[in-house]
Amino acid sequence: MERDGQLELYDRVAARLRDAHRKVRSLQVPQDVRQALTRKLLIITAAAKHDLPGAARRLDRLMEDVDAGRLPASRAGGDRDGSP
């Protein structure tokens, strides 16, 4: 029975990750902000292999931040290492 719950959670997290990637791709933000968000999603994807409930919580928090407009700061005007 617990195995069914784990599979259901896996399906939900996989669908939410897919939707999150779509949302990030469609954002009208600078490329470095999109890359930072994509990197966070990839980290959550990797974490899901070892801690599915934790990854689900991290994904929830990240998407709440995106929905609220709390995005990583753009490094516009700086060079690749982030210095001005």
N, CA, C and O atoms as CSV, one atom per row, in Angstrom:
chain,resi,resn,atom,element,x,y,z
A,1,MET,N,N,0.814,-1.191,0.000
A,1,MET,CA,C,0.000,0.000,0.000
A,1,MET,C,C,0.863,1.263,0.000
A,1,MET,O,O,0.578,2.216,-0.725
A,2,GLU,N,N,1.916,1.265,0.815
A,2,GLU,CA,C,2.788,2.425,0.856
A,2,GLU,C,C,3.475,2.638,-0.491
A,2,GLU,O,O,3.723,3.773,-0.898
A,3,ARG,N,N,3.771,1.565,-1.160
A,3,ARG,CA,C,4.396,1.642,-2.485
A,3,ARG,C,C,3.505,2.414,-3.459
A,3,ARG,O,O,4.005,3.196,-4.267
A,4,ASP,N,N,2.185,2.199,-3.387
A,4,ASP,CA,C,1.249,2.930,-4.241
A,4,ASP,C,C,1.299,4.424,-3.939
A,4,ASP,O,O,1.249,5.247,-4.853
A,5,GLY,N,N,1.396,4.771,-2.666
A,5,GLY,CA,C,1.501,6.181,-2.281
A,5,GLY,C,C,2.772,6.807,-2.808
A,5,GLY,O,O,2.769,7.963,-3.233
A,6,GLN,N,N,3.855,6.056,-2.785
A,6,GLN,CA,C,5.138,6.544,-3.297
A,6,GLN,C,C,5.060,6.756,-4.812
A,6,GLN,O,O,5.573,7.747,-5.331
A,7,LEU,N,N,4.426,5.833,-5.507
A,7,LEU,CA,C,4.271,5.978,-6.956
A,7,LEU,C,C,3.384,7.169,-7.303
A,7,LEU,O,O,3.646,7.890,-8.265
A,8,GLU,N,N,2.340,7.367,-6.517
A,8,GLU,CA,C,1.453,8.506,-6.742
A,8,GLU,C,C,2.216,9.822,-6.527
A,8,GLU,O,O,2.079,10.762,-7.310
A,9,LEU,N,N,3.021,9.876,-5.457
A,9,LEU,CA,C,3.817,11.078,-5.197
A,9,LEU,C,C,4.822,11.287,-6.330
A,9,LEU,O,O,5.015,12.415,-6.784
A,10,TYR,N,N,5.454,10.222,-6.783
A,10,TYR,CA,C,6.396,10.319,-7.894
A,10,TYR,C,C,5.712,10.901,-9.132
A,10,TYR,O,O,6.258,11.792,-9.783
A,11,ASP,N,N,4.521,10.398,-9.457
A,11,ASP,CA,C,3.784,10.910,-10.618
A,11,ASP,C,C,3.456,12.397,-10.466
A,11,ASP,O,O,3.592,13.173,-11.412
A,12,ARG,N,N,3.021,12.784,-9.259
A,12,ARG,CA,C,2.690,14.199,-9.030
A,12,ARG,C,C,3.919,15.081,-9.159
A,12,ARG,O,O,3.863,16.134,-9.794
A,13,VAL,N,N,5.029,14.662,-8.563
A,13,VAL,CA,C,6.257,15.462,-8.620
A,13,VAL,C,C,6.764,15.539,-10.060
A,13,VAL,O,O,7.190,16.605,-10.507
A,14,ALA,N,N,6.725,14.440,-10.779
A,14,ALA,CA,C,7.175,14.447,-12.182
A,14,ALA,C,C,6.329,15.409,-13.015
A,14,ALA,O,O,6.868,16.165,-13.824
A,15,ALA,N,N,5.030,15.386,-12.827
A,15,ALA,CA,C,4.151,16.293,-13.576
A,15,ALA,C,C,4.407,17.743,-13.188
A,15,ALA,O,O,4.414,18.626,-14.045
A,16,ARG,N,N,4.619,17.991,-11.898
A,16,ARG,CA,C,4.885,19.363,-11.447
A,16,ARG,C,C,6.239,19.854,-11.964
A,16,ARG,O,O,6.374,21.027,-12.314
A,17,LEU,N,N,7.238,18.976,-12.015
A,17,LEU,CA,C,8.537,19.370,-12.563
A,17,LEU,C,C,8.413,19.713,-14.041
A,17,LEU,O,O,8.997,20.695,-14.501
A,18,ARG,N,N,7.662,18.916,-14.785
A,18,ARG,CA,C,7.441,19.192,-16.207
A,18,ARG,C,C,6.770,20.555,-16.381
A,18,ARG,O,O,7.185,21.353,-17.222
A,19,ASP,N,N,5.733,20.818,-15.583
A,19,ASP,CA,C,5.030,22.095,-15.669
A,19,ASP,C,C,5.933,23.255,-15.248
A,19,ASP,O,O,5.878,24.336,-15.834
A,20,ALA,N,N,6.755,23.024,-14.239
A,20,ALA,CA,C,7.668,24.071,-13.770
A,20,ALA,C,C,8.682,24.421,-14.857
A,20,ALA,O,O,8.971,25.598,-15.071
A,21,HIS,N,N,9.221,23.424,-15.539
A,21,HIS,CA,C,10.162,23.697,-16.632
A,21,HIS,C,C,9.481,24.497,-17.737
A,21,HIS,O,O,10.079,25.421,-18.289
A,22,ARG,N,N,8.252,24.156,-18.062
A,22,ARG,CA,C,7.509,24.916,-19.078
A,22,ARG,C,C,7.312,26.359,-18.652
A,22,ARG,O,O,7.485,27.286,-19.444
A,23,LYS,N,N,6.948,26.534,-17.391
A,23,LYS,CA,C,6.714,27.882,-16.881
A,23,LYS,C,C,7.992,28.716,-16.932
A,23,LYS,O,O,7.966,29.872,-17.352
A,24,VAL,N,N,9.105,28.131,-16.507
A,24,VAL,CA,C,10.382,28.844,-16.504
A,24,VAL,C,C,10.780,29.208,-17.935
A,24,VAL,O,O,11.260,30.315,-18.181
A,25,ARG,N,N,10.586,28.290,-18.875
A,25,ARG,CA,C,10.909,28.581,-20.278
A,25,ARG,C,C,10.092,29.745,-20.821
A,25,ARG,O,O,10.573,30.494,-21.671
A,26,SER,N,N,8.858,29.903,-20.337
A,26,SER,CA,C,7.975,30.937,-20.882
A,26,SER,C,C,8.126,32.287,-20.189
A,26,SER,O,O,7.551,33.276,-20.644
A,27,LEU,N,N,8.886,32.348,-19.097
A,27,LEU,CA,C,9.055,33.619,-18.386
A,27,LEU,C,C,9.783,34.643,-19.247
A,27,LEU,O,O,10.719,34.308,-19.972
A,28,GLN,N,N,9.346,35.881,-19.161
A,28,GLN,CA,C,10.015,36.981,-19.843
A,28,GLN,C,C,11.020,37.591,-18.870
A,28,GLN,O,O,10.763,38.627,-18.257
A,29,VAL,N,N,12.158,36.936,-18.741
A,29,VAL,CA,C,13.211,37.355,-17.811
A,29,VAL,C,C,14.553,37.260,-18.529
A,29,VAL,O,O,14.666,36.591,-19.556
A,30,PRO,N,N,15.575,37.934,-17.985
A,30,PRO,CA,C,16.911,37.803,-18.587
A,30,PRO,C,C,17.377,36.348,-18.593
A,30,PRO,O,O,16.962,35.548,-17.754
A,31,GLN,N,N,18.224,36.025,-19.529
A,31,GLN,CA,C,18.708,34.652,-19.705
A,31,GLN,C,C,19.377,34.105,-18.451
A,31,GLN,O,O,19.205,32.930,-18.127
A,32,ASP,N,N,20.140,34.937,-17.736
A,32,ASP,CA,C,20.826,34.421,-16.546
A,32,ASP,C,C,19.834,34.063,-15.437
A,32,ASP,O,O,20.094,33.150,-14.654
A,33,VAL,N,N,18.716,34.758,-15.360
A,33,VAL,CA,C,17.679,34.423,-14.384
A,33,VAL,C,C,17.032,33.092,-14.767
A,33,VAL,O,O,16.816,32.232,-13.913
A,34,ARG,N,N,16.727,32.929,-16.042
A,34,ARG,CA,C,16.142,31.664,-16.522
A,34,ARG,C,C,17.104,30.505,-16.259
A,34,ARG,O,O,16.680,29.424,-15.850
A,35,GLN,N,N,18.390,30.729,-16.494
A,35,GLN,CA,C,19.375,29.673,-16.255
A,35,GLN,C,C,19.447,29.309,-14.772
A,35,GLN,O,O,19.562,28.133,-14.428
A,36,ALA,N,N,19.383,30.301,-13.903
A,36,ALA,CA,C,19.427,30.035,-12.464
A,36,ALA,C,C,18.211,29.215,-12.028
A,36,ALA,O,O,18.336,28.284,-11.233
A,37,LEU,N,N,17.046,29.565,-12.549
A,37,LEU,CA,C,15.836,28.812,-12.217
A,37,LEU,C,C,15.901,27.388,-12.764
A,37,LEU,O,O,15.510,26.438,-12.086
A,38,THR,N,N,16.391,27.247,-13.979
A,38,THR,CA,C,16.520,25.917,-14.581
A,38,THR,C,C,17.496,25.067,-13.768
A,38,THR,O,O,17.262,23.878,-13.552
A,39,ARG,N,N,18.583,25.680,-13.322
A,39,ARG,CA,C,19.559,24.965,-12.492
A,39,ARG,C,C,18.901,24.473,-11.206
A,39,ARG,O,O,19.136,23.342,-10.778
A,40,LYS,N,N,18.074,25.324,-10.588
A,40,LYS,CA,C,17.384,24.920,-9.365
A,40,LYS,C,C,16.440,23.749,-9.640
A,40,LYS,O,O,16.341,22.823,-8.835
A,41,LEU,N,N,15.753,23.794,-10.769
A,41,LEU,CA,C,14.852,22.692,-11.116
A,41,LEU,C,C,15.628,21.393,-11.346
A,41,LEU,O,O,15.161,20.318,-10.969
A,42,LEU,N,N,16.795,21.487,-11.954
A,42,LEU,CA,C,17.610,20.284,-12.165
A,42,LEU,C,C,18.119,19.715,-10.841
A,42,LEU,O,O,18.223,18.498,-10.683
A,43,ILE,N,N,18.433,20.588,-9.903
A,43,ILE,CA,C,18.866,20.139,-8.580
A,43,ILE,C,C,17.715,19.426,-7.872
A,43,ILE,O,O,17.915,18.390,-7.238
A,44,ILE,N,N,16.517,19.985,-7.984
A,44,ILE,CA,C,15.341,19.351,-7.372
A,44,ILE,C,C,15.078,17.999,-8.027
A,44,ILE,O,O,14.736,17.032,-7.346
A,45,THR,N,N,15.237,17.931,-9.343
A,45,THR,CA,C,15.051,16.659,-10.053
A,45,THR,C,C,16.027,15.606,-9.537
A,45,THR,O,O,15.639,14.463,-9.293
A,46,ALA,N,N,17.280,15.986,-9.373
A,46,ALA,CA,C,18.282,15.047,-8.858
A,46,ALA,C,C,17.959,14.645,-7.424
A,46,ALA,O,O,18.116,13.481,-7.057
A,47,ALA,N,N,17.510,15.598,-6.612
A,47,ALA,CA,C,17.179,15.301,-5.217
A,47,ALA,C,C,16.004,14.333,-5.121
A,47,ALA,O,O,15.924,13.546,-4.178
A,48,ALA,N,N,15.091,14.387,-6.092
A,48,ALA,CA,C,13.914,13.521,-6.069
A,48,ALA,C,C,14.299,12.045,-6.120
A,48,ALA,O,O,13.534,11.192,-5.671
A,49,LYS,N,N,15.455,11.742,-6.654
A,49,LYS,CA,C,15.900,10.353,-6.731
A,49,LYS,C,C,16.230,9.788,-5.351
A,49,LYS,O,O,16.199,8.573,-5.155
A,50,HIS,N,N,16.544,10.664,-4.396
A,50,HIS,CA,C,16.979,10.234,-3.075
A,50,HIS,C,C,16.010,10.619,-1.969
A,50,HIS,O,O,15.928,9.943,-0.943
A,51,ASP,N,N,15.273,11.709,-2.179
A,51,ASP,CA,C,14.359,12.226,-1.152
A,51,ASP,C,C,13.153,12.839,-1.849
A,51,ASP,O,O,13.067,14.056,-2.009
A,52,LEU,N,N,12.238,11.996,-2.254
A,52,LEU,CA,C,11.082,12.451,-3.026
A,52,LEU,C,C,10.219,13.454,-2.256
A,52,LEU,O,O,9.863,14.491,-2.817
A,53,PRO,N,N,9.870,13.188,-0.998
A,53,PRO,CA,C,9.057,14.180,-0.266
A,53,PRO,C,C,9.789,15.517,-0.099
A,53,PRO,O,O,9.176,16.579,-0.207
A,54,GLY,N,N,11.082,15.464,0.162
A,54,GLY,CA,C,11.864,16.697,0.297
A,54,GLY,C,C,11.920,17.470,-1.010
A,54,GLY,O,O,11.822,18.697,-1.022
A,55,ALA,N,N,12.078,16.749,-2.103
A,55,ALA,CA,C,12.105,17.395,-3.415
A,55,ALA,C,C,10.757,18.040,-3.717
A,55,ALA,O,O,10.705,19.125,-4.297
A,56,ALA,N,N,9.678,17.388,-3.331
A,56,ALA,CA,C,8.340,17.957,-3.542
A,56,ALA,C,C,8.188,19.261,-2.761
A,56,ALA,O,O,7.621,20.228,-3.270
A,57,ARG,N,N,8.691,19.289,-1.529
A,57,ARG,CA,C,8.624,20.519,-0.731
A,57,ARG,C,C,9.471,21.619,-1.348
A,57,ARG,O,O,9.046,22.773,-1.403
A,58,ARG,N,N,10.665,21.273,-1.813
A,58,ARG,CA,C,11.541,22.278,-2.442
A,58,ARG,C,C,10.903,22.834,-3.710
A,58,ARG,O,O,10.972,24.034,-3.976
A,59,LEU,N,N,10.285,21.956,-4.485
A,59,LEU,CA,C,9.614,22.396,-5.702
A,59,LEU,C,C,8.454,23.336,-5.369
A,59,LEU,O,O,8.264,24.354,-6.033
A,60,ASP,N,N,7.687,22.991,-4.346
A,60,ASP,CA,C,6.587,23.867,-3.920
A,60,ASP,C,C,7.104,25.253,-3.562
A,60,ASP,O,O,6.545,26.260,-3.998
A,61,ARG,N,N,8.173,25.308,-2.769
A,61,ARG,CA,C,8.732,26.606,-2.355
A,61,ARG,C,C,9.248,27.393,-3.550
A,61,ARG,O,O,9.017,28.597,-3.652
A,62,LEU,N,N,9.947,26.714,-4.455
A,62,LEU,CA,C,10.488,27.406,-5.620
A,62,LEU,C,C,9.371,27.993,-6.474
A,62,LEU,O,O,9.453,29.144,-6.900
A,63,MET,N,N,8.337,27.211,-6.721
A,63,MET,CA,C,7.253,27.699,-7.573
A,63,MET,C,C,6.440,28.787,-6.876
A,63,MET,O,O,5.915,29.679,-7.543
A,64,GLU,N,N,6.325,28.733,-5.549
A,64,GLU,CA,C,5.688,29.836,-4.819
A,64,GLU,C,C,6.480,31.115,-5.029
A,64,GLU,O,O,5.901,32.178,-5.251
A,65,ASP,N,N,7.813,31.018,-4.959
A,65,ASP,CA,C,8.662,32.188,-5.186
A,65,ASP,C,C,8.498,32.719,-6.616
A,65,ASP,O,O,8.379,33.927,-6.822
A,66,VAL,N,N,8.493,31.819,-7.592
A,66,VAL,CA,C,8.334,32.241,-8.993
A,66,VAL,C,C,6.982,32.917,-9.186
A,66,VAL,O,O,6.898,33.975,-9.809
A,67,ASP,N,N,5.926,32.309,-8.653
A,67,ASP,CA,C,4.582,32.872,-8.790
A,67,ASP,C,C,4.470,34.246,-8.129
A,67,ASP,O,O,3.721,35.106,-8.592
A,68,ALA,N,N,5.223,34.444,-7.043
A,68,ALA,CA,C,5.190,35.717,-6.324
A,68,ALA,C,C,6.169,36.733,-6.920
A,68,ALA,O,O,6.252,37.868,-6.451
A,69,GLY,N,N,6.905,36.325,-7.948
A,69,GLY,CA,C,7.860,37.231,-8.572
A,69,GLY,C,C,9.183,37.341,-7.845
A,69,GLY,O,O,9.978,38.234,-8.138
A,70,ARG,N,N,9.430,36.448,-6.903
A,70,ARG,CA,C,10.711,36.437,-6.188
A,70,ARG,C,C,11.688,35.578,-6.985
A,70,ARG,O,O,11.797,34.368,-6.782
A,71,LEU,N,N,12.391,36.238,-7.895
A,71,LEU,CA,C,13.292,35.547,-8.817
A,71,LEU,C,C,14.731,35.855,-8.457
A,71,LEU,O,O,15.002,36.866,-7.809
A,72,PRO,N,N,15.664,34.996,-8.869
A,72,PRO,CA,C,17.084,35.305,-8.651
A,72,PRO,C,C,17.429,36.618,-9.340
A,72,PRO,O,O,16.890,36.929,-10.402
A,73,ALA,N,N,18.327,37.384,-8.734
A,73,ALA,CA,C,18.719,38.670,-9.300
A,73,ALA,C,C,19.473,38.477,-10.602
A,73,ALA,O,O,20.278,37.556,-10.739
A,74,SER,N,N,19.204,39.353,-11.552
A,74,SER,CA,C,19.922,39.336,-12.825
A,74,SER,C,C,21.298,39.950,-12.613
A,74,SER,O,O,21.478,40.859,-11.804
A,75,ARG,N,N,22.260,39.430,-13.360
A,75,ARG,CA,C,23.616,39.992,-13.283
A,75,ARG,C,C,23.848,40.943,-14.442
A,75,ARG,O,O,24.991,41.135,-14.855
A,76,ALA,N,N,22.802,41.537,-14.973
A,76,ALA,CA,C,22.931,42.459,-16.104
A,76,ALA,C,C,23.941,43.546,-15.780
A,76,ALA,O,O,23.938,44.106,-14.684
A,77,GLY,N,N,24.785,43.831,-16.720
A,77,GLY,CA,C,25.794,44.865,-16.539
A,77,GLY,C,C,27.100,44.333,-15.990
A,77,GLY,O,O,28.115,45.028,-16.050
A,78,GLY,N,N,27.107,43.130,-15.461
A,78,GLY,CA,C,28.327,42.537,-14.949
A,78,GLY,C,C,28.890,41.543,-15.935
A,78,GLY,O,O,28.254,41.215,-16.936
A,79,ASP,N,N,30.099,41.061,-15.647
A,79,ASP,CA,C,30.653,40.044,-16.532
A,79,ASP,C,C,30.259,38.662,-16.023
A,79,ASP,O,O,29.437,38.558,-15.113
A,80,ARG,N,N,30.827,37.601,-16.588
A,80,ARG,CA,C,30.398,36.236,-16.283
A,80,ARG,C,C,30.592,35.850,-14.832
A,80,ARG,O,O,29.839,35.019,-14.324
A,81,ASP,N,N,31.574,36.421,-14.140
A,81,ASP,CA,C,31.789,36.000,-12.757
A,81,ASP,C,C,30.966,36.801,-11.757
A,81,ASP,O,O,31.084,36.607,-10.548
A,82,GLY,N,N,30.118,37.717,-12.277
A,82,GLY,CA,C,29.209,38.462,-11.414
A,82,GLY,C,C,29.777,39.768,-10.901
A,82,GLY,O,O,29.087,40.499,-10.190
A,83,SER,N,N,31.029,40.084,-11.246
A,83,SER,CA,C,31.577,41.355,-10.790
A,83,SER,C,C,31.163,42.461,-11.744
A,83,SER,O,O,30.930,42.201,-12.924
A,84,PRO,N,N,31.067,43.718,-11.244
A,84,PRO,CA,C,30.616,44.829,-12.096
A,84,PRO,C,C,31.573,45.170,-13.197
A,84,PRO,O,O,31.312,46.082,-13.981
